[in-house]
Amino acid sequence: MTEQQPQNSSQLDQQKSTEPLKCPRCGSTQIHVDKKGFDAGNACCGAILLGPLGILCVAGGANKLRKTCLNCKKTW
């Protein structure tokens, strides 16, 4: 029997990048990806509750990607 050589991290990254994105709930590959924007409503609530620190906390997640399954509507 031949043993498979362990793949290095660049080969694993390349393999992952060529695989289609799948929904963790239903396994569908029909995924919509968009960028989370800055929400002024959450910023106001954060400012009221925590002052200037609240605005900074809300703004921290503004550049993250939000993925939505078009089949089951799960977001992650």
Distance bins in CASP14 RR format, pairs under 12 A and 6 or more apart:
PFRMAT RR
TARGET T0000
AUTHOR 0000-0000-0000
RMODE 2
METHOD distances of the structure
MODEL  1
4 11 0 0 0 0 0 1 0 0 0 0 0
5 11 0 0 0 0 0 1 0 0 0 0 0
6 12 0 0 0 0 1 0 0 0 0 0 0
7 13 0 0 0 0 1 0 0 0 0 0 0
7 14 0 0 0 0 1 0 0 0 0 0 0
7 15 1 0 0 1 0 0 0 0 0 0 0
7 16 0 0 0 0 0 1 0 0 0 0 0
8 14 0 0 0 0 0 1 0 0 0 0 0
8 15 0 0 0 0 0 1 0 0 0 0 0
9 15 0 0 0 0 0 1 0 0 0 0 0
9 16 0 0 0 0 0 1 0 0 0 0 0
10 16 0 0 0 0 0 1 0 0 0 0 0
10 17 0 0 0 0 0 1 0 0 0 0 0
11 17 0 0 0 0 0 1 0 0 0 0 0
11 18 0 0 0 0 0 1 0 0 0 0 0
12 18 0 0 0 0 0 1 0 0 0 0 0
12 19 0 0 0 0 0 1 0 0 0 0 0
13 19 0 0 0 0 0 1 0 0 0 0 0
16 22 0 0 0 0 0 1 0 0 0 0 0
19 29 0 0 0 0 1 0 0 0 0 0 0
20 27 0 0 0 0 1 0 0 0 0 0 0
20 28 0 0 0 0 1 0 0 0 0 0 0
20 29 1 0 1 0 0 0 0 0 0 0 0
20 30 0 0 0 0 1 0 0 0 0 0 0
20 31 0 0 0 0 1 0 0 0 0 0 0
21 27 0 0 0 0 1 0 0 0 0 0 0
21 28 0 0 0 0 1 0 0 0 0 0 0
21 29 1 0 0 1 0 0 0 0 0 0 0
21 30 0 0 0 0 1 0 0 0 0 0 0
21 31 1 0 1 0 0 0 0 0 0 0 0
21 32 0 0 0 0 0 1 0 0 0 0 0
21 33 1 0 0 1 0 0 0 0 0 0 0
21 65 0 0 0 0 0 1 0 0 0 0 0
21 67 1 0 0 1 0 0 0 0 0 0 0
21 68 0 0 0 0 0 1 0 0 0 0 0
21 69 0 0 0 0 1 0 0 0 0 0 0
21 70 0 0 0 0 0 1 0 0 0 0 0
21 76 0 0 0 0 0 1 0 0 0 0 0
22 28 1 0 0 1 0 0 0 0 0 0 0
22 29 1 0 1 0 0 0 0 0 0 0 0
22 30 0 0 0 0 1 0 0 0 0 0 0
22 31 1 0 0 1 0 0 0 0 0 0 0
22 67 0 0 0 0 0 1 0 0 0 0 0
22 69 0 0 0 0 1 0 0 0 0 0 0
22 71 0 0 0 0 0 1 0 0 0 0 0
22 72 0 0 0 0 0 1 0 0 0 0 0
22 74 0 0 0 0 0 1 0 0 0 0 0
22 76 0 0 0 0 0 1 0 0 0 0 0
23 29 1 0 0 1 0 0 0 0 0 0 0
23 30 0 0 0 0 1 0 0 0 0 0 0
23 31 1 0 0 1 0 0 0 0 0 0 0
23 32 0 0 0 0 0 1 0 0 0 0 0
23 33 0 0 0 0 0 1 0 0 0 0 0
23 67 0 0 0 0 1 0 0 0 0 0 0
23 68 0 0 0 0 1 0 0 0 0 0 0
23 69 1 1 0 0 0 0 0 0 0 0 0
23 70 0 0 0 0 1 0 0 0 0 0 0
23 71 1 0 0 1 0 0 0 0 0 0 0
23 72 1 0 0 1 0 0 0 0 0 0 0
23 73 0 0 0 0 1 0 0 0 0 0 0
23 74 1 0 1 0 0 0 0 0 0 0 0
23 75 0 0 0 0 0 1 0 0 0 0 0
23 76 0 0 0 0 1 0 0 0 0 0 0
24 31 0 0 0 0 0 1 0 0 0 0 0
24 67 0 0 0 0 1 0 0 0 0 0 0
24 69 0 0 0 0 1 0 0 0 0 0 0
24 71 0 0 0 0 0 1 0 0 0 0 0
24 72 0 0 0 0 1 0 0 0 0 0 0
24 74 1 0 0 1 0 0 0 0 0 0 0
24 75 0 0 0 0 0 1 0 0 0 0 0
24 76 1 0 0 1 0 0 0 0 0 0 0
25 31 0 0 0 0 0 1 0 0 0 0 0
25 67 0 0 0 0 0 1 0 0 0 0 0
25 68 0 0 0 0 0 1 0 0 0 0 0
25 69 1 0 0 1 0 0 0 0 0 0 0
25 71 0 0 0 0 1 0 0 0 0 0 0
25 72 1 0 1 0 0 0 0 0 0 0 0
25 73 0 0 0 0 1 0 0 0 0 0 0
25 74 1 0 1 0 0 0 0 0 0 0 0
25 75 0 0 0 0 0 1 0 0 0 0 0
25 76 0 0 0 0 1 0 0 0 0 0 0
26 69 1 0 0 1 0 0 0 0 0 0 0
26 70 0 0 0 0 0 1 0 0 0 0 0
26 71 1 0 1 0 0 0 0 0 0 0 0
26 72 1 0 1 0 0 0 0 0 0 0 0
26 73 0 0 0 0 1 0 0 0 0 0 0
26 74 1 0 0 1 0 0 0 0 0 0 0
27 69 1 0 0 1 0 0 0 0 0 0 0
27 70 0 0 0 0 0 1 0 0 0 0 0
27 71 1 0 0 1 0 0 0 0 0 0 0
27 72 0 0 0 0 1 0 0 0 0 0 0
27 74 0 0 0 0 1 0 0 0 0 0 0
28 67 0 0 0 0 0 1 0 0 0 0 0
28 68 0 0 0 0 0 1 0 0 0 0 0
28 69 1 0 1 0 0 0 0 0 0 0 0
28 70 1 0 0 1 0 0 0 0 0 0 0
28 71 1 1 0 0 0 0 0 0 0 0 0
28 72 1 0 0 1 0 0 0 0 0 0 0
28 73 0 0 0 0 0 1 0 0 0 0 0
28 74 0 0 0 0 1 0 0 0 0 0 0
29 67 0 0 0 0 0 1 0 0 0 0 0
29 69 0 0 0 0 1 0 0 0 0 0 0
29 70 0 0 0 0 1 0 0 0 0 0 0
29 71 0 0 0 0 1 0 0 0 0 0 0
30 67 0 0 0 0 0 1 0 0 0 0 0
30 68 0 0 0 0 1 0 0 0 0 0 0
30 69 1 0 0 1 0 0 0 0 0 0 0
30 70 1 0 1 0 0 0 0 0 0 0 0
30 71 1 0 1 0 0 0 0 0 0 0 0
30 72 0 0 0 0 1 0 0 0 0 0 0
30 73 0 0 0 0 0 1 0 0 0 0 0
30 74 0 0 0 0 0 1 0 0 0 0 0
31 65 0 0 0 0 0 1 0 0 0 0 0
31 66 0 0 0 0 0 1 0 0 0 0 0
31 67 1 0 1 0 0 0 0 0 0 0 0
31 68 1 0 0 1 0 0 0 0 0 0 0
31 69 1 0 1 0 0 0 0 0 0 0 0
31 70 1 0 0 1 0 0 0 0 0 0 0
31 71 0 0 0 0 1 0 0 0 0 0 0
31 72 0 0 0 0 0 1 0 0 0 0 0
31 73 0 0 0 0 0 1 0 0 0 0 0
31 74 0 0 0 0 1 0 0 0 0 0 0
31 75 0 0 0 0 0 1 0 0 0 0 0
31 76 0 0 0 0 1 0 0 0 0 0 0
32 65 0 0 0 0 0 1 0 0 0 0 0
32 66 0 0 0 0 1 0 0 0 0 0 0
32 67 1 0 0 1 0 0 0 0 0 0 0
32 68 1 0 1 0 0 0 0 0 0 0 0
32 69 0 0 0 0 1 0 0 0 0 0 0
32 70 1 0 1 0 0 0 0 0 0 0 0
32 71 0 0 0 0 0 1 0 0 0 0 0
32 73 0 0 0 0 0 1 0 0 0 0 0
32 74 0 0 0 0 0 1 0 0 0 0 0
32 75 0 0 0 0 1 0 0 0 0 0 0
32 76 0 0 0 0 0 1 0 0 0 0 0
33 64 0 0 0 0 0 1 0 0 0 0 0
33 65 1 0 1 0 0 0 0 0 0 0 0
33 66 1 0 0 1 0 0 0 0 0 0 0
33 67 1 0 1 0 0 0 0 0 0 0 0
33 68 1 0 0 1 0 0 0 0 0 0 0
33 69 0 0 0 0 0 1 0 0 0 0 0
33 70 0 0 0 0 0 1 0 0 0 0 0
33 75 0 0 0 0 0 1 0 0 0 0 0
33 76 0 0 0 0 0 1 0 0 0 0 0
34 63 0 0 0 0 0 1 0 0 0 0 0
34 64 0 0 0 0 0 1 0 0 0 0 0
34 65 1 0 0 1 0 0 0 0 0 0 0
34 66 1 0 1 0 0 0 0 0 0 0 0
34 67 0 0 0 0 1 0 0 0 0 0 0
34 68 1 0 0 1 0 0 0 0 0 0 0
34 75 0 0 0 0 0 1 0 0 0 0 0
35 61 0 0 0 0 0 1 0 0 0 0 0
35 62 0 0 0 0 1 0 0 0 0 0 0
35 63 1 0 0 1 0 0 0 0 0 0 0
35 64 1 0 0 1 0 0 0 0 0 0 0
35 65 1 0 0 1 0 0 0 0 0 0 0
35 66 1 0 0 1 0 0 0 0 0 0 0
35 67 0 0 0 0 0 1 0 0 0 0 0
36 42 0 0 0 0 0 1 0 0 0 0 0
36 58 0 0 0 0 0 1 0 0 0 0 0
36 59 0 0 0 0 0 1 0 0 0 0 0
36 60 0 0 0 0 1 0 0 0 0 0 0
36 61 1 0 0 1 0 0 0 0 0 0 0
36 62 1 0 0 1 0 0 0 0 0 0 0
36 63 1 0 0 1 0 0 0 0 0 0 0
36 64 1 0 1 0 0 0 0 0 0 0 0
36 65 1 0 0 1 0 0 0 0 0 0 0
36 66 1 0 1 0 0 0 0 0 0 0 0
36 67 0 0 0 0 0 1 0 0 0 0 0
36 68 0 0 0 0 0 1 0 0 0 0 0
36 75 0 0 0 0 0 1 0 0 0 0 0
36 76 0 0 0 0 0 1 0 0 0 0 0
37 43 0 0 0 0 0 1 0 0 0 0 0
37 58 0 0 0 0 0 1 0 0 0 0 0
37 59 0 0 0 0 1 0 0 0 0 0 0
37 60 0 0 0 0 0 1 0 0 0 0 0
37 61 0 0 0 0 1 0 0 0 0 0 0
37 62 1 0 1 0 0 0 0 0 0 0 0
37 63 1 0 0 1 0 0 0 0 0 0 0
37 64 0 0 0 0 1 0 0 0 0 0 0
37 65 0 0 0 0 0 1 0 0 0 0 0
37 66 0 0 0 0 1 0 0 0 0 0 0
38 44 0 0 0 0 0 1 0 0 0 0 0
38 55 0 0 0 0 1 0 0 0 0 0 0
38 56 0 0 0 0 0 1 0 0 0 0 0
38 58 1 0 0 1 0 0 0 0 0 0 0
38 59 1 0 0 1 0 0 0 0 0 0 0
38 60 0 0 0 0 1 0 0 0 0 0 0
38 61 0 0 0 0 1 0 0 0 0 0 0
38 62 1 0 1 0 0 0 0 0 0 0 0
38 63 0 0 0 0 1 0 0 0 0 0 0
38 64 0 0 0 0 0 1 0 0 0 0 0
39 45 0 0 0 0 1 0 0 0 0 0 0
39 46 0 0 0 0 0 1 0 0 0 0 0
39 55 0 0 0 0 0 1 0 0 0 0 0
39 57 0 0 0 0 0 1 0 0 0 0 0
39 58 1 0 0 1 0 0 0 0 0 0 0
39 59 0 0 0 0 1 0 0 0 0 0 0
39 60 0 0 0 0 0 1 0 0 0 0 0
39 61 0 0 0 0 1 0 0 0 0 0 0
39 62 0 0 0 0 1 0 0 0 0 0 0
39 66 0 0 0 0 0 1 0 0 0 0 0
40 46 0 0 0 0 0 1 0 0 0 0 0
40 47 0 0 0 0 0 1 0 0 0 0 0
40 55 0 0 0 0 0 1 0 0 0 0 0
40 58 0 0 0 0 1 0 0 0 0 0 0
40 59 0 0 0 0 0 1 0 0 0 0 0
40 62 0 0 0 0 0 1 0 0 0 0 0
41 47 0 0 0 0 1 0 0 0 0 0 0
41 48 0 0 0 0 0 1 0 0 0 0 0
41 54 0 0 0 0 0 1 0 0 0 0 0
41 55 0 0 0 0 0 1 0 0 0 0 0
41 58 0 0 0 0 1 0 0 0 0 0 0
41 59 0 0 0 0 0 1 0 0 0 0 0
42 48 0 0 0 0 0 1 0 0 0 0 0
42 49 0 0 0 0 0 1 0 0 0 0 0
42 50 0 0 0 0 0 1 0 0 0 0 0
42 54 0 0 0 0 1 0 0 0 0 0 0
42 55 0 0 0 0 1 0 0 0 0 0 0
42 57 0 0 0 0 1 0 0 0 0 0 0
42 58 1 0 1 0 0 0 0 0 0 0 0
42 59 0 0 0 0 1 0 0 0 0 0 0
42 60 0 0 0 0 0 1 0 0 0 0 0
42 61 0 0 0 0 1 0 0 0 0 0 0
42 62 0 0 0 0 1 0 0 0 0 0 0
43 49 0 0 0 0 0 1 0 0 0 0 0
43 50 0 0 0 0 0 1 0 0 0 0 0
43 51 0 0 0 0 0 1 0 0 0 0 0
43 52 0 0 0 0 0 1 0 0 0 0 0
43 53 0 0 0 0 0 1 0 0 0 0 0
43 54 1 0 0 1 0 0 0 0 0 0 0
43 55 1 0 1 0 0 0 0 0 0 0 0
43 56 0 0 0 0 1 0 0 0 0 0 0
43 57 0 0 0 0 1 0 0 0 0 0 0
43 58 1 0 1 0 0 0 0 0 0 0 0
43 59 1 0 0 1 0 0 0 0 0 0 0
43 60 0 0 0 0 0 1 0 0 0 0 0
43 61 0 0 0 0 0 1 0 0 0 0 0
43 62 0 0 0 0 1 0 0 0 0 0 0
44 50 0 0 0 0 0 1 0 0 0 0 0
44 51 0 0 0 0 0 1 0 0 0 0 0
44 54 0 0 0 0 1 0 0 0 0 0 0
44 55 0 0 0 0 1 0 0 0 0 0 0
44 58 0 0 0 0 1 0 0 0 0 0 0
45 51 0 0 0 0 0 1 0 0 0 0 0
45 54 0 0 0 0 1 0 0 0 0 0 0
45 55 0 0 0 0 1 0 0 0 0 0 0
45 57 0 0 0 0 0 1 0 0 0 0 0
45 58 0 0 0 0 1 0 0 0 0 0 0
46 52 0 0 0 0 1 0 0 0 0 0 0
46 53 0 0 0 0 1 0 0 0 0 0 0
46 54 1 0 1 0 0 0 0 0 0 0 0
46 55 1 0 0 1 0 0 0 0 0 0 0
46 56 0 0 0 0 1 0 0 0 0 0 0
46 57 1 0 0 1 0 0 0 0 0 0 0
46 58 1 0 1 0 0 0 0 0 0 0 0
46 59 0 0 0 0 0 1 0 0 0 0 0
47 53 0 0 0 0 1 0 0 0 0 0 0
47 54 1 0 1 0 0 0 0 0 0 0 0
47 55 1 0 1 0 0 0 0 0 0 0 0
47 56 0 0 0 0 1 0 0 0 0 0 0
47 57 0 0 0 0 1 0 0 0 0 0 0
47 58 0 0 0 0 1 0 0 0 0 0 0
47 59 0 0 0 0 0 1 0 0 0 0 0
48 54 0 0 0 0 1 0 0 0 0 0 0
48 55 0 0 0 0 0 1 0 0 0 0 0
48 58 0 0 0 0 0 1 0 0 0 0 0
49 55 0 0 0 0 0 1 0 0 0 0 0
49 57 0 0 0 0 1 0 0 0 0 0 0
49 58 0 0 0 0 0 1 0 0 0 0 0
50 56 0 0 0 0 1 0 0 0 0 0 0
50 57 1 0 0 1 0 0 0 0 0 0 0
50 58 0 0 0 0 1 0 0 0 0 0 0
51 57 0 0 0 0 1 0 0 0 0 0 0
51 58 0 0 0 0 0 1 0 0 0 0 0
52 58 0 0 0 0 0 1 0 0 0 0 0
52 59 0 0 0 0 0 1 0 0 0 0 0
53 59 0 0 0 0 0 1 0 0 0 0 0
53 60 0 0 0 0 0 1 0 0 0 0 0
54 60 0 0 0 0 0 1 0 0 0 0 0
55 62 0 0 0 0 0 1 0 0 0 0 0
56 62 0 0 0 0 0 1 0 0 0 0 0
64 75 0 0 0 0 0 1 0 0 0 0 0
64 76 0 0 0 0 0 1 0 0 0 0 0
65 75 0 0 0 0 0 1 0 0 0 0 0
65 76 0 0 0 0 1 0 0 0 0 0 0
66 74 0 0 0 0 0 1 0 0 0 0 0
66 75 1 0 1 0 0 0 0 0 0 0 0
66 76 1 0 0 1 0 0 0 0 0 0 0
67 73 0 0 0 0 0 1 0 0 0 0 0
67 74 0 0 0 0 1 0 0 0 0 0 0
67 75 1 0 0 1 0 0 0 0 0 0 0
67 76 1 0 1 0 0 0 0 0 0 0 0
68 74 1 0 0 1 0 0 0 0 0 0 0
68 75 1 0 1 0 0 0 0 0 0 0 0
68 76 0 0 0 0 1 0 0 0 0 0 0
69 75 1 0 0 1 0 0 0 0 0 0 0
69 76 0 0 0 0 1 0 0 0 0 0 0
END
